[in-house]
Amino acid sequence: MLRSFAHTATFVCTYCYVRLHITYMRSRLGGPFAFSKLYKLYNTTLRMACYRAMRRIGYDHTEAKRREQHLTCLKEKKKCPWFSRGKEGVKVVNGSTTHDDDTTTTDELALTERAIEALTRQRDKLSQAKRGYLDGDEVDLLQARLKARRVLDLVLPLTVTPESIPLEYSVQDLLRDYWNQVSKRKNTAATGFARLNEVMSGGIEDGRLVVVLGAPNTGKTTFVHQMSDHIANSGRPVLYVTSEDSPSALLAKTLARNGELPYTAVLKGWESERARIDAALARQFDRVSSTRLRYLDASNGIDMLTIREKAAAHFANYPQEQGGGPGVLVVDYLQRIARAIKSRGNVSADLREVVTMVAEQLRALAGELHCGVIAIASQNRAGYTRGESGSMASAKESGDIEYTCDVLMALGEDKDRKKAVPHLTPISLYVDKNRQGQRGQVIGLDFWPDRQQFTEVGDE
C-alpha cells in the first residue's frame, strides 16, 4: 500500500519494506503520479515483492518457461529444445521433469520444513530490526544478524551431504565391500597409550565420537591434549577447539612434557630456564605436529558452523594421500561450548537440551567430515565417586551423552593405589562404553602435574 500525507512514501507488503523521500504532500493514481518516477519505482518494488513471494513458495520462472515451451512444442508436434536433448537421468512426466537419481525422502522433507520455519522466524526478526533502525530506534543490525546466524546454527541440522543421505544395502553389497570397510576401520589414530590402543582396537576411528569425562583437577585437558599432540605428530591433521585454556598455555604443556621442564617455568618464561626453553622451542618447531596441530580459540564463544568450517578447511590442507590418515577434531569442553551457543544465540532451550544437541551435532560432524571427534565433558558431583553405574549418566547437564557417543571414558583419582614416587598422582581411566572394542576396562595412569604429562603403568 502507499501511505500519503507525509514527507516520505512507504511501500509495505508482506515480503519487503521500502521508504522513499518525496517533495510533495500527495499524489493521485489517476493524476501525475502515474507518470512520475516515484510511480515507476513503486511499480518496480511491487513486482519485486511478487517475485520474492513466488521464490519463497518455490516458483521457478525458468522451469515454468521450459514447461510452457514444451507443451507448445507437443501441441505443434515440434521437437522441444529443452526436453528432447536426451540428457542422462532426465525424464518428462506429466509436463514436469524428474531425475533417475532423485533421493528426496520423507526425512529430507521434514528437515526442509523445519528449515523453512526457522528461516521465516529469523527473517521476521531481522525485518523488525530493520524497521526499527529506519524509524530511528537504537538497533544494532550487526548484532541482529549475528544472533540470527547463531540461532539458525543451533536449530538447523548440519548440511545434508550425499554421504548423509540414507542408503540401502543388500547383504551381497555388504559382502562385496567387506574388505574395504575393514581397511577403513583398521586405519585408526593411535593415542600414544599402548593399553588404550589395545582396548579401542588400535585407536580412534574416523566417524566416531569419543567423550572423556572427569572431575576437576583430574587432568582431562592435559590427557586429551597429550593424545592430540601424539596424533598430530603421526601426520594426521588435528583441530583443537579450546574454550578454557589459551593456545599458548596448551603449547606450554607440550614444551614442558617434551622438554622435561617445569610447566610453570615454561608458562612464565623463567630466565633461569631460558636456554632449556629455547632448546625445547627449536625441537618443537621441527616436529610434524607443529603444522598438523591447529588451535581454535573459543574462549569468547563460538558456534557449530564455525567449528565445521575450520575443521573442514584444516583437514583439506592435509589429505590422506599425503600420509597420516583421517583428521581428528577435539572439543574442550562440551558444556562450555553449549553455554556459549545458548547465550550468544539467545536460545530458549535449557542447557541440558543444548548440550545434548551439541553432542549430536558433533556425532554428525564425525560422519560428515570422516574424522574422529574427541569431546571433553565435565562430570556432576555424583560422578566424582565411582558407583555401580560407573561414569554412565554422570556427564554434567546431560544424561544423553552416553547414548550419543561411541566411546565413553572417565578419569578419576585412584585412591587405592599408592604413589610410586611423590610427584606422581595415581589416576585410573575407566572405559565404560566402547563400540570399538572392550568395555569395562580400567587403565592405570600416572599424572605428573609439574610436567603436565601422563604415563601408562600397565594393566589394572
C-alpha positions as CSV (number, residue, x, y, z in Angstrom):
1,M,0.0,0.0,0.0
2,L,1.0,3.7,-0.4
3,R,0.9,6.0,2.6
4,S,0.4,9.6,1.6
5,F,0.1,12.9,3.5
6,A,3.7,12.5,4.6
7,H,7.2,13.6,3.7
8,T,8.0,10.0,2.9
9,A,6.2,7.4,0.9
10,T,6.3,3.9,2.4
11,F,5.7,0.9,0.3
12,V,4.7,-2.0,2.6
13,C,4.0,-5.6,1.6
14,T,4.4,-9.0,3.2
15,Y,7.8,-9.5,1.8
16,C,9.6,-6.2,1.6
17,Y,9.7,-2.7,3.2
18,V,10.8,0.4,1.2
19,R,10.7,4.0,2.3
20,L,11.3,6.9,-0.2
21,H,11.5,10.6,0.4
22,I,9.2,12.8,-1.7
23,T,9.0,16.5,-2.1
24,Y,5.3,16.8,-2.4
25,M,2.5,16.0,0.0
26,R,0.1,13.9,-2.0
27,S,-0.4,12.4,-5.5
28,R,-3.3,10.6,-7.0
29,L,-3.1,7.4,-9.0
30,G,-5.1,9.0,-11.8
31,G,-3.0,12.1,-12.0
32,P,0.6,13.0,-12.5
33,F,1.7,10.2,-10.0
34,A,1.1,7.6,-12.7
35,F,3.7,9.2,-14.9
36,S,6.2,10.1,-12.2
37,K,9.5,8.4,-11.4
38,L,8.0,7.6,-8.0
39,Y,5.3,5.5,-9.6
40,K,7.8,3.7,-11.7
41,L,9.8,2.9,-8.6
42,Y,6.6,1.9,-6.8
43,N,5.6,-0.4,-9.6
44,T,9.1,-2.0,-9.7
45,T,9.1,-2.5,-6.0
46,L,5.7,-4.2,-6.2
47,R,6.9,-6.5,-8.9
48,M,10.0,-7.4,-6.9
49,A,7.7,-8.2,-3.9
50,C,5.7,-10.6,-6.1
51,Y,8.9,-12.2,-7.5
52,R,10.2,-12.7,-3.9
53,A,6.9,-14.2,-2.9
54,M,6.9,-16.7,-5.7
55,R,10.6,-17.6,-4.9
56,R,9.6,-18.1,-1.3
57,I,6.9,-20.7,-2.2
58,G,9.3,-22.4,-4.7
59,Y,8.1,-20.9,-8.0
60,D,10.7,-21.3,-10.7
61,H,10.4,-18.9,-13.6
62,T,12.9,-20.8,-15.8
63,E,11.3,-24.1,-15.2
64,A,7.8,-22.6,-15.9
65,K,9.0,-21.2,-19.2
66,R,10.5,-24.6,-20.1
67,R,7.3,-26.4,-19.4
68,E,5.3,-23.9,-21.3
69,Q,7.6,-24.2,-24.3
70,H,7.5,-28.0,-24.0
71,L,3.7,-28.1,-24.1
72,T,3.6,-25.7,-27.0
73,C,6.0,-28.0,-28.9
74,L,3.9,-31.0,-28.1
75,K,0.7,-29.3,-29.5
76,E,2.5,-28.2,-32.7
77,K,4.3,-31.6,-32.9
78,K,7.7,-29.9,-32.9
79,K,11.0,-31.0,-31.4
80,C,11.4,-29.5,-27.9
81,P,14.8,-27.8,-27.5
82,W,14.7,-28.4,-23.7
83,F,13.3,-31.9,-23.1
84,S,14.4,-33.7,-26.3
85,R,18.1,-33.5,-25.7
86,G,18.3,-36.9,-24.3
87,K,20.1,-35.7,-21.1
88,E,21.2,-38.5,-19.0
89,G,19.0,-39.0,-15.9
90,V,16.2,-36.6,-17.0
91,K,12.7,-37.6,-17.9
92,V,9.4,-35.8,-18.5
93,V,6.4,-36.9,-16.5
94,N,3.1,-35.0,-17.0
95,G,4.9,-32.0,-18.2
96,S,7.4,-31.9,-15.3
97,T,11.0,-33.0,-15.0
98,T,12.1,-35.9,-12.8
99,H,15.5,-37.4,-12.2
100,D,16.6,-41.0,-12.0
101,D,18.8,-40.2,-9.0
102,D,16.1,-38.4,-7.1
103,T,16.9,-39.0,-3.4
104,T,14.2,-36.9,-1.8
105,T,12.9,-38.7,1.3
106,T,10.3,-38.0,4.0
107,D,13.1,-37.2,6.4
108,E,14.6,-34.6,4.0
109,L,11.1,-33.0,3.6
110,A,10.7,-32.8,7.3
111,L,14.2,-31.2,7.7
112,T,13.3,-28.8,4.9
113,E,10.0,-27.8,6.6
114,R,12.0,-27.2,9.8
115,A,14.5,-25.1,7.9
116,I,11.7,-23.0,6.4
117,E,10.1,-22.4,9.7
118,A,13.4,-21.3,11.3
119,L,14.3,-19.1,8.4
120,T,10.9,-17.5,8.4
121,R,11.1,-16.6,12.1
122,Q,14.6,-15.2,11.8
123,R,13.6,-13.2,8.6
124,D,10.7,-11.7,10.6
125,K,13.0,-10.7,13.4
126,L,15.5,-9.2,11.0
127,S,12.8,-7.3,9.2
128,Q,11.6,-5.9,12.6
129,A,15.1,-4.8,13.4
130,K,15.5,-3.1,10.0
131,R,12.2,-1.2,10.5
132,G,13.3,-0.1,13.9
133,Y,16.6,1.1,12.5
134,L,14.8,3.1,9.8
135,D,12.5,4.6,12.4
136,G,15.4,5.9,14.3
137,D,15.5,3.4,17.1
138,E,18.8,2.2,18.6
139,V,19.1,-1.1,16.8
140,D,22.4,-2.8,16.2
141,L,21.9,-4.5,12.8
142,L,25.2,-6.4,13.1
143,Q,24.2,-8.0,16.4
144,A,20.8,-8.8,15.0
145,R,22.4,-10.7,12.0
146,L,24.9,-12.5,14.3
147,K,22.1,-13.6,16.6
148,A,20.0,-14.9,13.7
149,R,23.0,-16.9,12.5
150,R,23.7,-18.4,15.9
151,V,20.1,-19.4,16.3
152,L,19.9,-21.0,12.9
153,D,23.2,-22.8,13.6
154,L,21.7,-24.4,16.7
155,V,18.2,-25.1,15.3
156,L,19.0,-26.3,11.8
157,P,20.8,-29.6,11.3
158,L,24.2,-29.8,9.7
159,T,24.4,-29.5,5.9
160,V,23.0,-32.6,4.2
161,T,25.6,-34.1,2.1
162,P,25.3,-37.1,-0.3
163,E,27.1,-39.2,2.4
164,S,24.5,-38.3,5.0
165,I,21.5,-39.4,2.8
166,P,20.1,-42.8,4.0
167,L,21.3,-45.6,1.7
168,E,20.1,-49.1,1.2
169,Y,22.4,-52.1,1.1
170,S,21.7,-55.8,0.3
171,V,23.7,-58.5,2.1
172,Q,25.6,-59.1,-1.2
173,D,26.5,-55.4,-1.4
174,L,28.0,-55.6,2.1
175,L,29.8,-58.8,1.3
176,R,31.5,-57.3,-1.7
177,D,32.5,-54.2,0.3
178,Y,33.7,-56.2,3.3
179,W,37.4,-55.8,3.0
180,N,37.2,-52.2,2.0
181,Q,35.2,-51.4,5.2
182,V,37.7,-53.4,7.3
183,S,40.6,-51.4,5.9
184,K,38.8,-48.2,6.9
185,R,38.2,-49.5,10.5
186,K,41.9,-50.5,10.8
187,N,43.1,-47.0,9.8
188,T,42.8,-45.7,13.4
189,A,44.6,-42.9,15.1
190,A,47.0,-44.2,17.8
191,T,46.6,-42.4,21.1
192,G,50.1,-42.7,22.4
193,F,49.0,-45.1,25.2
194,A,49.5,-48.8,24.3
195,R,46.9,-50.2,26.6
196,L,44.3,-47.7,25.5
197,N,45.0,-48.5,21.8
198,E,44.5,-52.2,22.6
199,V,41.2,-51.5,24.3
200,M,40.0,-49.3,21.4
201,S,41.1,-51.9,18.7
202,G,44.0,-49.7,17.5
203,G,42.9,-46.2,18.4
204,I,40.3,-43.6,17.4
205,E,38.3,-44.5,14.3
206,D,37.0,-41.8,11.9
207,G,33.3,-41.3,12.2
208,R,33.3,-42.0,15.9
209,L,32.6,-39.7,18.9
210,V,34.8,-40.2,22.0
211,V,33.8,-38.5,25.2
212,V,36.3,-38.1,28.1
213,L,34.7,-37.3,31.5
214,G,36.4,-36.2,34.6
215,A,36.1,-34.3,37.9
216,P,38.0,-31.0,38.3
217,N,41.8,-31.4,38.6
218,T,42.0,-34.9,37.2
219,G,43.9,-33.7,34.2
220,K,41.2,-34.0,31.4
221,T,42.7,-31.3,29.3
222,T,46.3,-32.5,29.8
223,F,45.4,-36.1,28.9
224,V,43.4,-35.2,25.7
225,H,45.9,-32.6,24.6
226,Q,48.8,-35.1,25.0
227,M,46.8,-37.6,22.8
228,S,46.1,-34.8,20.3
229,D,49.8,-33.9,20.0
230,H,50.7,-37.5,19.5
231,I,48.1,-38.0,16.8
232,A,49.2,-34.8,15.0
233,N,52.9,-35.8,15.2
234,S,52.0,-39.1,13.4
235,G,50.9,-37.0,10.4
236,R,47.1,-36.6,10.9
237,P,45.6,-33.1,11.0
238,V,44.1,-32.2,14.3
239,L,41.9,-29.2,15.1
240,Y,41.8,-28.5,18.9
241,V,38.9,-26.2,19.9
242,T,39.7,-24.8,23.3
243,S,37.2,-22.8,25.3
244,E,39.1,-22.7,28.6
245,D,42.9,-22.8,28.2
246,S,44.6,-20.4,25.8
247,P,46.5,-21.9,22.9
248,S,49.8,-20.5,24.4
249,A,49.0,-22.3,27.6
250,L,48.4,-25.6,25.7
251,L,51.7,-25.1,23.9
252,A,53.4,-24.7,27.2
253,K,52.1,-28.1,28.3
254,T,53.7,-29.7,25.2
255,L,57.0,-27.8,25.8
256,A,57.1,-28.9,29.4
257,R,56.4,-32.5,28.6
258,N,58.8,-32.9,25.7
259,G,61.5,-30.6,27.1
260,E,61.3,-32.2,30.6
261,L,60.8,-28.7,32.1
262,P,58.6,-27.4,34.9
263,Y,55.3,-26.3,33.5
264,T,55.3,-23.1,35.5
265,A,58.8,-22.2,34.2
266,V,57.6,-22.6,30.6
267,L,54.4,-20.7,31.2
268,K,56.1,-17.8,33.0
269,G,59.3,-17.9,31.0
270,W,61.8,-18.2,33.9
271,E,65.1,-16.6,33.0
272,S,66.9,-19.4,34.8
273,E,65.4,-21.9,32.3
274,R,65.7,-19.8,29.2
275,A,68.4,-21.9,27.5
276,R,66.4,-25.1,28.0
277,I,63.1,-23.4,26.9
278,D,64.8,-22.2,23.7
279,A,66.1,-25.7,23.0
280,A,62.5,-27.1,23.6
281,L,61.1,-24.4,21.2
282,A,63.6,-25.4,18.5
283,R,62.8,-29.1,18.8
284,Q,59.1,-28.5,18.7
285,F,59.4,-26.3,15.6
286,D,60.8,-29.2,13.7
287,R,58.1,-31.7,14.8
288,V,55.3,-32.7,12.4
289,S,52.7,-31.7,15.0
290,S,53.9,-28.0,14.7
291,T,51.9,-27.8,11.4
292,R,49.3,-30.6,11.8
293,L,48.0,-29.5,15.2
294,R,45.9,-26.3,14.9
295,Y,44.1,-24.4,17.8
296,L,40.8,-22.7,17.5
297,D,40.4,-20.2,20.4
298,A,36.7,-20.4,21.6
299,S,37.2,-18.6,24.9
300,N,34.9,-15.8,23.8
301,G,32.2,-18.1,22.4
302,I,31.8,-20.0,19.1
303,D,29.1,-21.7,17.1
304,M,29.0,-25.1,15.4
305,L,29.1,-23.7,11.9
306,T,32.5,-22.1,12.6
307,I,33.8,-25.3,14.1
308,R,32.6,-27.2,11.0
309,E,34.1,-24.7,8.5
310,K,37.5,-24.5,10.3
311,A,37.8,-28.3,10.7
312,A,36.9,-28.9,7.1
313,A,39.4,-26.3,5.9
314,H,42.2,-27.7,8.1
315,F,41.6,-31.3,7.1
316,A,41.5,-30.3,3.4
317,N,45.1,-28.9,3.7
318,Y,46.4,-32.4,4.6
319,P,44.5,-35.0,2.5
320,Q,45.0,-38.7,3.3
321,E,47.1,-39.1,0.1
322,Q,49.9,-37.1,1.8
323,G,50.0,-39.8,4.6
324,G,48.7,-39.8,8.1
325,G,45.0,-40.6,7.7
326,P,41.7,-39.0,8.6
327,G,41.7,-35.9,10.8
328,V,40.7,-35.6,14.4
329,L,38.5,-32.8,15.9
330,V,38.9,-32.1,19.6
331,V,36.4,-30.0,21.6
332,D,37.5,-28.8,25.0
333,Y,35.0,-28.7,26.5
334,L,31.4,-29.7,25.7
335,Q,29.4,-27.8,28.4
336,R,31.3,-24.6,27.9
337,I,30.7,-24.7,24.1
338,A,27.0,-25.3,24.8
339,R,26.7,-22.4,27.2
340,A,28.3,-20.1,24.6
341,I,25.8,-21.2,21.9
342,K,22.9,-20.8,24.3
343,S,23.9,-17.3,25.5
344,R,25.1,-15.9,22.2
345,G,22.2,-17.3,20.3
346,N,19.6,-16.3,22.9
347,V,18.3,-19.9,22.8
348,S,15.2,-20.6,25.0
349,A,16.0,-24.3,25.4
350,D,17.6,-25.3,28.7
351,L,21.3,-26.1,29.0
352,R,20.7,-29.9,29.2
353,E,18.9,-29.9,25.8
354,V,21.6,-27.7,24.2
355,V,24.4,-30.0,25.5
356,T,22.6,-33.0,24.0
357,M,22.1,-31.1,20.7
358,V,25.8,-30.1,20.5
359,A,26.8,-33.7,21.2
360,E,24.5,-35.0,18.4
361,Q,25.9,-32.4,16.0
362,L,29.5,-33.4,16.9
363,R,28.5,-37.0,16.2
364,A,27.1,-35.9,12.8
365,L,30.3,-34.0,12.1
366,A,32.3,-37.1,12.6
367,G,30.4,-38.8,9.9
368,E,30.2,-35.8,7.5
369,L,33.9,-34.9,7.7
370,H,35.1,-38.6,8.0
371,C,37.1,-37.7,11.1
372,G,37.3,-38.8,14.7
373,V,35.9,-36.5,17.4
374,I,37.1,-36.2,21.0
375,A,35.0,-34.2,23.3
376,I,35.9,-33.4,26.9
377,A,32.9,-33.2,29.3
378,S,32.7,-32.3,33.0
379,Q,31.0,-34.6,35.5
380,N,28.4,-33.9,38.0
381,R,29.3,-34.3,41.7
382,A,27.6,-37.7,41.8
383,G,30.2,-38.9,39.3
384,Y,33.2,-37.9,41.4
385,T,32.9,-41.2,43.3
386,R,32.7,-44.4,41.3
387,G,29.5,-46.3,41.8
388,E,27.9,-49.4,40.3
389,S,26.9,-47.5,37.2
390,G,30.4,-46.0,36.8
391,S,30.6,-42.9,34.7
392,M,27.4,-43.6,32.7
393,A,24.9,-40.8,33.1
394,S,27.4,-38.7,35.1
395,A,28.0,-36.1,32.4
396,K,27.1,-32.7,33.7
397,E,24.0,-31.1,32.2
398,S,23.2,-34.1,30.1
399,G,22.4,-37.7,30.7
400,D,22.0,-38.4,27.0
401,I,25.7,-38.2,26.1
402,E,26.1,-41.9,27.0
403,Y,23.7,-42.8,24.1
404,T,25.2,-40.3,21.6
405,C,28.9,-41.2,22.0
406,D,30.6,-44.3,20.7
407,V,33.3,-44.4,23.4
408,L,32.8,-43.1,27.0
409,M,35.8,-42.8,29.2
410,A,36.3,-41.2,32.7
411,L,39.4,-40.1,34.5
412,G,39.4,-40.4,38.3
413,E,42.0,-40.4,41.1
414,D,43.0,-43.9,42.1
415,K,43.0,-43.7,45.9
416,D,43.6,-47.5,46.3
417,R,47.0,-47.4,44.5
418,K,49.9,-45.9,46.4
419,K,52.1,-43.3,44.8
420,A,55.2,-44.9,43.3
421,V,57.1,-41.6,43.7
422,P,55.9,-38.4,45.5
423,H,55.5,-36.2,42.4
424,L,53.2,-38.7,40.6
425,T,49.4,-38.9,41.1
426,P,47.8,-42.3,40.5
427,I,44.9,-41.9,38.0
428,S,42.6,-44.6,36.6
429,L,41.0,-44.3,33.2
430,Y,37.6,-46.2,33.1
431,V,36.3,-47.3,29.7
432,D,32.6,-47.7,30.5
433,K,31.3,-47.7,26.9
434,N,33.1,-48.8,23.8
435,R,31.7,-49.6,20.4
436,Q,35.2,-50.1,19.1
437,G,36.2,-52.9,21.4
438,Q,36.4,-53.9,25.0
439,R,34.4,-52.1,27.7
440,G,34.5,-52.1,31.4
441,Q,38.3,-51.9,31.3
442,V,40.4,-49.9,33.7
443,I,43.8,-48.5,32.6
444,G,46.3,-47.3,35.2
445,L,48.0,-44.0,34.6
446,D,50.4,-41.7,36.5
447,F,49.9,-38.0,36.2
448,W,52.9,-35.7,36.7
449,P,51.4,-32.2,37.2
450,D,54.7,-30.4,37.2
451,R,55.4,-31.7,33.7
452,Q,51.8,-31.9,32.5
453,Q,52.4,-35.5,31.5
454,F,50.5,-38.8,31.7
455,T,52.3,-42.1,31.6
456,E,50.9,-45.6,31.4
457,V,51.7,-48.0,34.3
458,G,50.2,-51.2,32.9
459,D,47.1,-53.3,33.3
460,E,45.0,-52.8,36.4
